[in-house]
Every structure is written in C-alpha cells, then in structure tokens.
Amino acid sequence: MPMATEQTYCYHCRIHHPRNEMRLIVTKTGKRWRCIKSIEATRQGPEAREAYGRQVSEINKAESKSRAQRLNNLLQEK
C-alpha cells in the first residue's frame, strides 16, 4: 500500500488521517502521531486552538450519536 493512502490515528483529534497529513511527535509518554491541522491550530494561539477543539468535539459527538443510534436500531430489530 502506498504511504500516502495509509491511515494513521491522531491522538489529539481521535480521527484517522492519511499518513502524509501526520507528524510523529515526542510526548512525555513516548512518540505519538498527530495531524498537521491540530499542530497548526495550537500554534495560532488559544482562540484558534479552542475553535479547533470545539470542531473536533462536535465531530466526535456526532459520530458517537450515530453509532449509538445504529446500535439502538439493531437491538430493536431483534
């Protein structure tokens, strides 16, 4: 599989991204992959960082709600 199409998990925004959009970051607990978008958002100051965090939180909530709805639908069908 070509490197550009490999998906890697971003520990910051909790989403898989193409590997070419990621950077390996050294943290207190070791090396972790983080997307370029999240790195740039933190460098633009607190307001941009907060806005990015809110956006990621909304995406995660929507995905969680969708997953819960699908599970609920499956349980009701049984």
Buried (B, 14 or more C-beta within 10 A) or exposed (E): EEEEEEEBBBBBBEBBBEBEBBEEBEEEEEEBBBBEBBBEBBEEEEEEBEEBBEEBEEEEEEEEEEEEEEEEEEEEEE
